[in-house]
Amino acid sequence: MVSYYSFIAYSGTGKTTYIEKLIAELKSRGIKVAAIKHDAHEFEIDKKGKDSWRFAQAGADTVTVASQTKCAVMYYYPVSLQEILNQVKGADLILVEGWHEEAPNKILVHRISSGLEPKLAYNDCIAVVCDEMPDTGKVPLFPIDDPAPMADFLAQKIGISN
C-alpha cells in the first residue's frame, strides 16, 4: 500500500493552498502524487440532466464517467478513507485533506496568528506546519510559506531521495 499523510486544520487555515504548493513541489521532484479531499458538506460532482446524473437518479449505487484523459467514480453511499485509499493506483504518495479521526499519519496545519487553539495536540501528529515556530517537543516543525522542507520530509518517509 502507498504511504499517505493527512493534513488536518480548521477550515480557512490555508491547508488546501499549502497542499496545492506541496503537490507542485513533489511533482517537480518526479514523485507521483494522489490527493484525497474530505468534504464535510454535500458537494456535487455531477451535473443535473447529464447521463451519469440520470443513472444516479434512477437508483444506481455507483456511477463511473470516463474519457480519454480522466475517470470519476461516484458512490452513492458512505465510503471510508481506507476504501478510497485501496483504490488509488499509480501514486508514490497520497496526500489527504481531512479525515482527522481515521488517519494515522496526521500533519497539523496551524496558524498561531489566527488566535485559535490547534485542532490537534502536537504530540498526536507526525509533523506540524505553522506560520510561527512554536515549541512542538519532538514533533518536526515546517514553515507554512515554504513546502520544500515538507517535500524533503515526505520524500524521505517514502524512501525517495532527491
Secondary structure, DSSP 8 states (H G I E B T S, - for coil): --EEEEEE--TTSSHHHHHHHHHHHHHHTT--EEEEE--SS----S-TTSHHHHHHHTT-SEEEEE-SS-EEEEESS---HHHHHHH--S-SEEEEE--TTT-SSEEEEE-GGG----SS-GGGSSEEEESS----TTS-EEETT--HHHHHHHHHHTT---
